[in-house]
Amino acid sequence: MYTSTIVATLVLALAPPAAVADRPAEDFRNPRLPMRVRVDDLVGRLTLDEKISLLHQYQPAIPRLGIGLFKSGTEALHGIAWSNDYQHNGDVVTATATQYPQAIGLASTWDPALLTRIGSAVGDEARSQHAANPDVFGLNLWAPVVNPLRDPRWGRNEEGYSEDPWLTGQVATAYAGGIAGDDPTYLKAAPTLKHYLAYNNEVRRDTNSASVPPRVLHEYDEPAFRIPLQAGAATGVMPSYNLVNGRPNTVSPELDAIRAWSSQPLFNPSDAFAPGNLTGSEAYYATQAEADAAAIKAGLNSFTQDNTDPAATAAAIHSALDQGLLTVADIDDAVKQNLSLRFRLGEFDPGGGPYGNVRADLAADQRLARQAVAESTVLLKNTGVLPLRPGGTVAVVGPLADTVYSDWYGGNMPYKVTPRQGIAERSAVAFSEGVDRIALKQAGTGRYVTGGGALLSATAATADPAAQFDVFDWGSGIVTLRNVANGKTVGYNWSGFAADQPQPNGWFVQQQFSLEARPDGNVVLRYAGYESAYDWAPSYHTPYVVVQPDGTLNLGAATADTATEFARETLTSGVDSAVAAAKGADAAVVVVGSMPFINGREDHDRTSLDLAAGQEAIVRAVRAANPNTVVVVENSYPTALNWEQANAPALLWTSHGGQETGHGLADVLYGDRNPSGRLTQTWYRTADGLPSITDYDVIGSKRTFQYYTGDPLYPLGYGLSYTTFHYGRPQVSASTMDARGTVRVSLDVTNTGARAGDEVVQLYTHQRASRVPQPVEQLRGFQRVHLDPGRTKRVTFTLAASDLRFWDVTRGRWVVEDATHDIMIGSSSADIRATAQVQVRGETIPPRDLRSVRAENFDAYQGTILTDESKASGTAVAATAAGQWLRFADADLRGNPAAFTARVAGPGGPTTLQVRLDDPVNGRLLATVNVSATADVYSYADVTAALPRTGGRHDVYLVFGGPARLSTFALR
């Protein structure tokens, strides 16, 4: 912060309110003035209370200056989300928005140009929605999500783009850049990147600390954020709920440090209610004043807390000022960053700036959505069944065959085209959802459960349509029940059960059940809504359903033994009906997959990669009934399709594609569009053997395609086509380059098949030798190439030596090593068609200098975790048990250091720290220091011990005798 700014803001803050109010208002509304001058002018006119009010998500109007309310945070992950009913001029308005494929689907297009067009269309719709109701639809869009998809079990996998951080950054830059527009100063809408940083698990997400070594932090987690910020495509980041290395991201000093990645001021809003977590579940600060002060100092400038009510946030910030935890200059700095966004959105320009009159072209958006569905579809297998020929009869079966599901971050679709409807425009359709239709008869009374009343009740004498339910299997024993009479899904509504929902929905997803078999052949009904995990919920203590004296169904039994038993009568078999539809059809399309609110989503990770057993039974039966079976898997994440890959004649994957699902899918099935989608994640054969979902060390745990050495079901970049492509011999412009050089890699790609198609040509590299473990492969570039049959195109990549850098923990900086790099070009990370090499004349990392070392910069470890050195800054290493160690490889001890010193905290009581050479157990013991008990985890003491003569180059191990924290050490 500049001294002149501090003085100026203090003078203004001390000026009488009347003097501030009497100043003319022209300057901040004058678009001819530099933006910074305009921002400073407006901040200078605000009272302290007004400034503080602007630090909340709902920035209130300031009538005396003619400033309206500003709401940050419109969700726009794959279209404007949460577009629900609202009041406008006394009327109820149902807002709809174009819904594109889920984010994982958009990335699977590997088409940045398309993503830019989609982002631009979303920005246009944001402008239209904002014009209709600015209080509901703000122009700060909370999208895209750029957390690399490190673990396929993450519940929010559908929201991300790829396990590869570089690919994620490219896709995010395209989508966010489209949203922002191409004006050098103004914004169509303002995209915020979510969620900073190292956030890929929902279990204990607000209290879990991701232990992220420096290499992983800099090489894996940061690039997806850095790339779009450096490109000017995003306007800020939202910190995630979790902690990184012991410190909540809401108060991470990195929020301020990343401002260097952008040429524009950054608007960094908190995640919903995250500031409250600092004193709540995280208990990181004693008071909210301390918490909010730390967040502002760290670089947060918008508090998403207490919904629309800013009072508590304002009170905490005032208290922080009174206690000296913040200065008025701190407030001014945050407010200027905050207001810069509003200026760039044109709010204070005549007519709203260059984008003030932008409105959506919904017809064009619909065409774009259809294209996106087709381009995102990945052909996993094809033995010649596809493409289908129009005409004839196609059996369209499966639980997702005639539905289009929305997800948590989806909006109201203006219409929905299901797979059945899309196929029916090309061929006659024989249809079955392939689900069992059942009736439940109370064992004691013989009465059927009916959905004919306000609440489900066991009162029906016969199994008429109101007493019939279709059972949808979503895996792990979870089913949903749809009433036949009204087509609505059964859910819990806190007073009982009713068939009144169009699909499973809501935060707690109260439409989930398990039909549990009893020894006598009957079943009991266990409610499995997500809130059942909370002890305040009725279902926590009594999750089983009982029939009340009035016949209604409600929660009331703690165990299956005390629940009401029902006879399950299968009226029609789902497998039988699917087989009946498939027999005699020219082809069968089986559409299976996930329900986005059930099979993994925000706050709920997956525990399995398997397809639901009931759905796989449909696939197997239809495959046996029809040799021309096509399996379409519509879900949001990698799935263990081992049987399907081995046995299905054709297999496709698509994300939940939005309103144009049926059209886009039919375009691919019938060959109007040649499939060109490519997977952006490794698809493992099983979840067995995957590291813990809370293990963030992708290098140490050998996860993602970069480090995984196993045999995946499908590799990153995988996807087939209806045609074939030949790769020519690559040509490299130079065989060597220095650390600042570049080379061009060129080759010819030819369509050798009979159909036009798009090939995604992918460039990978591998460093042959290094001081540290290097990735098996790293993605460095890709190009989507369209070729007619027999045509050839020259594809050229530019590879810079700086692209090959990695983080050197010995010196805490980026390095390009002297090494040979393999250049690999192919159709996927496992299908390399052409190779070359380039020698990089970089540097050789010298032996470690241990005269002053931060403990976090180890080369290897066992058992230890990274944690916060203090609440404000710094990272330390924490041991939790005896025998845990750190390794510092290839240390130069030729100077015969005489003493070992370390800065250690011992909150767990007295312990020891050993220094050994070359092995943590049997290596030569150089020293043992005693670590005394300290007051708390942040109280460090210096310990020292004499060292014998050593000499040479060795791996130095620090071995903990028990729980302790180590921040720095030295051998001198």
Secondary structure, DSSP 8 states (H G I E B T S, - for coil): --HHHHHHHHHHHHS-HHHHHHS-S-GGG-TTS-HHHHHHHHHHH--HHHHHHTTBSEE--BGGGTB--EEEEEE-SSSS----EEEETTEEEE--------HHHHHTT--HHHHHHHHHHHHHHHHHHHHH-TTTS-SEEEEEE------TT-TTGGG---SSHHHHHHHHHHHHHHHH-S-SS--SSEEEEEEESS----TTTTT-EE---HHHIIIIISHHHHHHHHTT----EEE-SSEETTEEGGG-THHHHGGGG-SS----B--TTHHHHTTTTS--SSSHHHHHHHHHHHT--BB--STT--HHHHHHHHHHHHTTSS-HHHHHHHHHHHHHHHHHTTTTSGGGSTTTT----HHHHHHHHHHHHHHH-EEEEESS--S--SSSEEEEESTTTT-----TT----S----HHHHHHTTSEEEEE---EEEEEEETTT--EEE-SSSS-EEEESS--GGG-EEEEE-STT-EEEEETTT--EEEE-SSSEEEEESSS-TTTTTT-EEEEE-TTS-EEEEE--GGGGSTTSHHHH--EEEE-TTSBEEEEESSGGGS--EEEEEEE-HHHHHHHHHTT-SEEEEEEE--TTTSSBTTB--S-----HHHHHHHHHHHHH-SSEEEEEE-SS----HHHHHH-SEEEEE----TTHHHHHHHHHTTSS------SS-B-S-STT---TT---TTTTT-HHHH--S--SB-TT--B-SS-EEE---EES-SEEETT-EEEEEEEEEE-SSS-EEEEEEEEEEES--SS---S-EEEEEEEEEE-TT-EEEEEEEEEGGGG-EEETTTTEEE-BSEEEEEEEEEETTEEEEEEEEEEE-B----B--SSEEGGG-SEEES-EEEESSSSS-EEEEE-STT-EEEEEEEE-TT---EEEEEEE-TTSSEEEEEEES-TTTSEEEEEEEE---SSTT--EEEEEE-----SEEEEEEEESSSEEEEEEEE-
